[in-house]
Amino acid sequence: MAAKWGRVAAAALAALALTAGQAAHGQGTPSSPAPAGKPVQLALIEGMSGPFANAGAAVERNLRFGVEQVNAHGGVKLADGAHPLELVVLDSKGSTEEALVQLRAAADRHIGYILQGNSSAVAAALIGAIEKQNSREPDNQEVFLNYSADDPALTNAACSFWHFRFDAHAGMRMDALADVIQHDPSVKKVYLLNQDYRFGHDVSALARLALAAKRPDIAIVGDEFHPIGRVKDFAPYIAKIRASGADAVVTGNWGNDLTLLVKAAREQGLDTKFYTFYGNSLGAPAALGDAGVKRVIAVADWHPNAGGAASDAWYKAFRARYPAAQDDYPVLRMELLVEMLAAAMNKAGSAQPAAVAKALEGMKFDNGFHPSWMRADDHQMIQPLYVMEMDKAGTPGVRFDNEGSGYGFRTVLALRPERTVPATTCHMTRP
């Protein structure tokens, strides 16, 4: 059962729960001896400048929160003593080529852990390069920890021993959205609008498959792709959606491409539902405003209104660390990534990448409100999923808003991890 976890994981999570509770009551974090060993470095390779810089900054905040939690409780316990974790931020500028340059820089510094997620195309390139690096330099290996790159192939045909995904992949997310669409009789015509790259094409194909299986009566009245990160005005796309007569839009857009899309919908008075992968993401609720109320649906592994005392305490601890309204974008899986990595190092008694990768395989983890496990077959995290509907803060089920916008999300469907388990075609080669 996923809720059962090892002593190391339990100790780490008990400490995290204590921290969250104390932070929520203004008591600060419990004192622990500072880890004295050399820091174990984690390289974040992400677009920290360019059109998605705000998304990169949000990732850094969430990962830094996880690193601080681990270090506040003594760091990682290796054979030679306690070591702190250290986050090293490397700017890919949103470019695959620059991400590979930064990967080489991380290898030159012998950083064994690479963190990235805000592009499946970048993730695929990094996985390929890491495979070559680890084969060529077995004494300078790297593990890739993926928090958001959702192309299903990365844990299927293109799976790698050196890659671990902590997010639900696009197929898992689409299945959850389709479960809700299946029971929404108002949806009869759907327009698919996605970014023109690997992930966007995956979302389009998966939407067609899921809708055909669960709502074969729905007509796909548009299936369009736009340049990623380059569209400044989505009004022409909104006009096409209106002309199609669509009742709903299904989109995997993220970052500014989602914010600008929903802003254009508000300005043009588009009266359709948006079924999104990231409708609760940075800036989107504020951009949509009242037009999004009960019309924007999103899917996520967790959200602030998921409910429960432990969930609330974790959220309050994050807000205590980042109190500014514009920083109110907690992503639980990113903090769990760091916690699970630390638990794997503790289990292995080593920061050597291959040993830690083997310790991560099959690891079960539970922080008291989010039971999950890293499936050994394909290195896909199995965890709960929530489908949410946007509404005004203070309405039933919406206790917390997003980024001080006055708008938040209520749960309309909660899936236990056992209900999110996907099939896999992975045939992994292990060292």
N, C-alpha and C positions, 0 to 999 in steps of 0.2 A: 504494500500500500504506500502511495506517494507521501502520505503524512508522516510516515516513520522516517527518521533521519538519524545519522550517526552522531556520536558524542561530540565530535568536533563541530559539526554544523549546528547542533543544538546549543552548544556553548556560545558560539558566535551570534546566533540569533537571539538567545536569551539576553545577551549583552546589548544587542541592537534594540530589543524591545524596552530594556531598562533605559537606554539612552533616549528613545523616543518619548517614553513616559515622563522622564525627568525634564526633557526639553519642553514638553507640552505644559509642564507646571512651573517652568522658569527656574529649574534647579541646576541647569547645566549638565555636562556629561560627567560620569563617574571618573575619578582619577585612576589611571593605570600607569605603571612604569613605562616611560618612553622607550620604545624599541631602540637598541643601541647599534644594531648591525647596519651594514651598508644597505641603502634603499634598494628595493626591488622595483625597477622602473617599468612603467606601462606606457607605451607610446600611443597616443591618440592621433590618428591621421584623419583629419577632417577639414572641410571647407570652413576655415575661420575668417575668410574674407571672400568677397564676391557676392553673388545674388542670394546665397543661402547662408550667409554669415550668422544670421540670427539663430538658425537651426544648429549651427556648429557651436555657438556660445551656450545654447541650452543643453546640448550634449555634455559640454565641458562641466557645467554646473552640476548635472546629475552624477557624472562619474566622480567628480571631486568630492561630492557629498559621500559617496560610497567609500572612497579612499580615506576620508577623514574619519568615518565611522570605524573602519578597520584599525586605523592607527590609534584612535582614542582608546581602543581596548587591547593595546599591546602589539599591534602589527601582526605579522605572520610568524609562526613558530617553526623555524627550520632546525636542522640538526645542530647548527652552530649557535643557536640562540634566536632572539626576536629581531625581526627586521621590519622597518616601515615600508609601506608602498609609496611610490612617487609617480604622479601623473606628468608625463612629458607631452606637451602639445605641439604638434607639427602641422603646419597649414598646407593643405593640398590645393587650396584655392578652388575647390570644386572640380578639379581636373584629374582625369585618370593618369595622365602622364606625370603630373606633379605628385600624385599620390605614390607612384612607383619610385620617384626620386626620393621622397621622404621615407619610404620603406627601406631604401638602400642606406639612407642616413641613419635609420634606427638600427639596421644590421651592423653598420660601422661602429656604432656605440654599444653593440652587443646587448641590445634591448630585446628580451625574449618574448614580449607580449605586445601584440598589435591590436588596437581597438579601432573599429570603423563601422559605419552602417548607413550613412546618408546617400547611398547610391549602390544599387545592385551591380551596375557595370563596373564600378570601382572595386567592389568586393570581389567580383570574379577575377579581375586582373590581379588583385593582391593575393588571392588564394593560389593562382598559378605561379606567381613569382615566389611565394613562400615555399611551395612544393619544390621548386628548383633550388632555392637557397638551402633548404634543409637537406636535400640530397647532396648538394655540392659542398656544404660546410657543416658536417654533422656536429661539430663542436660549437656552432653558432646558430642554433635552431630558433625558430619563432613559432608561436601559436597565435592564430587569428581568432579574436573574440568579436563576434558580430552582434550588434544590438538593434539593427534596423533594416539591413538589406534583405528584402523579403522574397526575392526570386526563388520559387520552389526548387529550381534545379540545383541550387547550392547545397541542399541536403538530399538530393536525389541523384540524377545522373552525374552531376559534377561534385559529389560529396568528397570530402577530404578528411583524413585523420587529424589534420592540423587546424581544421575550422570548426568552430562551435557557434551555433546561432541561438541567441537568447530571446528572440522575438518570434511570434507566430508568423509563419510564412503566408504569402498572398493567398494561397489556396485555403488555408485554415481561416483566414480573415473573411474571405469571400463566402465560404460555407456558412459562417455565422451571420453575415448580412443577409444571405439568401434565405436563411431560416425565418428572418423577420419579414422580408419581402413576400415570402410564401403566404403569410397570413395578413397581408395588407391588400385588401380588395380594391383600394383606390388606384393601385399601380397597374396600368394596362399597357403603357408605352414607356420604354426606357431609352435614354440617350447615353451612350458610353463616351466619355471624354477623358483622355489620359495623356500624360507626358510621353513624348516620342522617344522612348528608350526602352531597354530590356524590361524593366519592371512595369512600365505603363502598358506594354503589349501583353505582358502576363495577366495584368488585371482585366484587360479587355477579353482575352481568350477564356479566362476563368469565369468571368461574369456570364459569358454566353453559355458555357457548360452548366454552371450552377442554375441559371434561370431555365434552361431547357429541361433540366431534371426536376426542378421544384415548381416552376410556373411556366409550363410550355405554352400557355395562352398569351403570355406577354410578348409584345412585338418590340424588336430592337429597331428603333427608328433613326438611329445615328450611331456611328462608331468612328470617332475622330481622334487624331493625335496632334499635339502641338509641340513646338520646340521647347525643350526643358530650360527653364530659367531665363527665357528671352522675350516672352510675351509681356508687354507692359499694359495692354488694354484688352480685356477679354470680352468687351462689348460685342464684337462680331460673332464670337462663339455663342454668347447668350442669345443673340438674334436667331442663330441657326436652331438652337434648342427650342426657342419659342415657336418658330415656324414648323418644327417637326411635330408639335402637339404632344411632346413628351410629358408624362405625369411625374417622372423621376429621372434624375441623373445619377449614374454610378461612376465614381471617379476614385482613382488612387492617388490623385495629386497631393503634394505635400509642400511645405515651406511657402514661399511667396507665391508660387503658382496656385496654391489652394486659396491663400488669402485674397489675391487679386481676383480669382474666379468668383468667390462668394461675394466680394465687394461689388463686382460688376452685376451680379444677380440682384443684389439689393437695390443698386442704383437704377436698374432697368425694370424693377418690379416683377421679376420672374416668379410665377406662382407654381413652382414645382418642388418636389422633395429632392433632397440631395442625400444619397446613400454613399457615405465616404469611408475611406480607410482612416483619414486623419482630420475629420471635421472638428475635433476638439483640440487641434494643434495650435501652434503659436499664432496668435493674432486672429484666427478665424472667427471665433464667436463674437468678438468685438466688431469685426468687419461686417458681419452679417446682421447683427443687431436683431431687432424685432422680427425681421423677415425670416430669421432662422428658427424662431420659436415653433416647436413641434414639426419642423420641416427638415432640419439637418439631423441626420442619423450617422453615428460614428461607431467604430469597433476598436477596442483596445484591450490590452491584457489587464489593465487596472485603471480606475479613475477615482478622484477624490470622494465621490458620492457612492462608492461601492458599498460602504457601510461597515459597521463593526468597530468596537473600541480599539483593537490593535491597528486597523487600517487608519482610523482617525488619528491615533497617536503618531504613526509614521508620517502622515501628511503634515501634522502640526510641527514635527521635528524638522521636516524639510523647510517649511515656511519660516520657522525660527532662524534657520541658517540663511535663507534667502527671503527676507521680508518684503522686498520691493515688489509691487504688483506685477511689473513687467517680467519678473523672474519666476512667477508662479506657474511653472510648467514642470511638475514632477513626473518623471518617467520611471516607474518602479523597477522595470526590468534592468535598467542601467545600474542602479544601486545593487540589485541582486547579482548582476554579473560580477561586480567587484567582490561581493560577499562570498559567492560560490568559488571564485578564483582563489580567494584567501583560504577557504575551507579545503580546497584541493591541495594547495601548497602545504597546509598543516598536515593533511592526511599523508602526503608524499614525504613530508619532512625535508622538502627540497623545492627550490625554485627552478630546477632544470626543466625546460619545456616539455620534453617527452614524458617525463615522470608525472608532471602536473596534468598533462593531457589524459594520461591513463587514469589518474585519480578523478578527473572530471567525468569520464564516461560512466553513465548510469547513476550519477550522484543524485540523491533525493534531498530536497531542501524545503523547509517550511518556516516562514517567519511568523506564524500564528494566524495569518489571514490569506496566504497565497501559496498553497501547496504546489510544488512543481518538481520536475525531474528532467535531467539531461539524458535523452534516449541514446543509448550506446550504439544502436544500429546505424544512425545517421548524424548524430550530434545535433539533433533538433530539440530545443526546450519544449516540454509539454507543460502547459500551465492553463489557468482559467482564462476565459475570454468574456468580455462584456460588450453587448450592443446597447448604445445609449441614444437618447433623444434630447435635443437641446430645448431648454426652457429658461424662464427667468429665475434667478436666484430667489429662494424663499418659497417657491411653489413646492408641492409635495414631491419628495425625493431629491430635491435640489438644494441641499443645505449650503454647499460651497459653489462659488462661481469660478470662472477661469480668468486669471490675470486682471482681477478687479473690474471686469467688463460688465458685471451685473447679470451675466448669463452663464449657465452651467449645464450639466447633463444628468439625466436620471437613467437608471438601468431599466431597459425594457426586456432584456434577455441576458441571463447569467448562465454561462456554461462551465460546469466543473471540468477540471483538466482531462478526466477520462472521456469526456464527450468531444474533446478537440483533437484527439489523436488521429493524425493522417496516415494514409498508406505511404510507403517509401519504396523507391526503386534503387536505393543506394547499395552499391557493392564496394565496400570500403577496403582499401589496401592499408594495412597497418605495418608500422616499422617493426 
